[in-house]
Amino acid sequence: SGDIILKLVNAGKQQKQAKVDLTRFGKFKPDAEKTELSGSADAANSFQKPQTVIPEKSLIEVSKNFTYTLTPMSLSVIRIKTL
């Protein structure tokens, strides 16, 4: 697809700041799709509670250099469309 895909993990219990440097890449759109999965360390889906941990999608603004705040206990996937 040619997209830039960032996968960021925060296994800690506190927010973390990640500095992202995309200067090595060509042109890309400034809006990106973020999919985040988060919850407590022992959170799990079950037949009784199938929606305990669900991915949340949103749009975020990105640039050649930006700081991203990682939610505690989370996996974030950011898809950036290239031009």
C-alpha positions as CSV (number, residue, x, y, z in Angstrom):
1,S,0.0,0.0,0.0
2,G,3.0,2.3,0.5
3,D,1.5,3.6,3.8
4,I,3.7,4.3,6.8
5,I,2.6,2.1,9.7
6,L,3.7,2.9,13.2
7,K,3.2,0.3,16.0
8,L,3.7,1.8,19.5
9,V,3.3,-0.1,22.8
10,N,3.2,1.2,26.4
11,A,3.2,-1.7,28.8
12,G,3.5,0.6,31.8
13,K,0.9,2.0,34.1
14,Q,1.7,5.7,33.3
15,Q,1.3,7.7,30.1
16,K,4.5,7.9,28.0
17,Q,5.6,10.4,25.4
18,A,7.0,9.1,22.2
19,K,9.0,11.3,19.8
20,V,8.3,10.3,16.2
21,D,10.7,11.3,13.4
22,L,9.4,10.8,9.9
23,T,11.9,13.0,8.1
24,R,13.3,10.0,6.2
25,F,10.0,9.5,4.5
26,G,8.6,11.3,1.5
27,K,5.4,13.2,1.4
28,F,2.4,12.0,3.3
29,K,-1.1,13.2,4.4
30,P,-1.2,15.2,7.7
31,D,-4.1,13.2,9.0
32,A,-3.6,9.6,10.0
33,E,-5.9,6.8,11.3
34,K,-5.1,5.6,14.8
35,T,-6.4,2.3,16.2
36,E,-5.8,1.8,19.9
37,L,-6.3,-1.2,22.1
38,S,-6.0,-0.6,25.9
39,G,-7.1,-1.9,29.2
40,S,-5.8,-3.3,32.5
41,A,-3.1,-6.0,32.3
42,D,-5.6,-8.7,33.2
43,A,-8.4,-7.5,30.9
44,A,-9.8,-10.1,28.6
45,N,-12.8,-10.7,26.4
46,S,-15.1,-13.6,27.2
47,F,-18.4,-14.9,26.0
48,Q,-20.1,-13.1,28.9
49,K,-18.2,-9.9,28.3
50,P,-17.1,-9.8,24.6
51,Q,-16.6,-6.0,24.6
52,T,-14.1,-5.7,27.5
53,V,-11.2,-4.9,25.2
54,I,-12.1,-3.4,21.9
55,P,-10.1,-1.4,19.3
56,E,-10.9,2.3,19.2
57,K,-10.4,4.2,15.9
58,S,-9.8,7.9,15.5
59,L,-8.0,10.4,13.3
60,I,-4.9,12.2,14.5
61,E,-2.7,15.0,13.0
62,V,0.9,14.0,12.1
63,S,3.9,15.8,10.8
64,K,7.5,15.1,10.0
65,N,8.3,15.4,13.7
66,F,5.7,15.0,16.4
67,T,5.2,13.8,19.9
68,Y,2.6,11.1,20.6
69,T,1.1,10.4,24.0
70,L,0.8,6.6,24.7
71,T,-2.1,5.6,26.9
72,P,-1.1,3.3,29.8
73,M,-1.3,-0.5,29.0
74,S,-1.9,0.1,25.3
75,L,-1.1,-0.8,21.7
76,S,-1.4,1.9,19.1
77,V,-1.3,1.4,15.4
78,I,-1.0,4.6,13.3
79,R,-1.5,4.4,9.5
80,I,-0.2,7.3,7.6
81,K,-1.2,7.6,3.9
82,T,1.7,8.5,1.6
83,L,1.2,10.8,-1.5
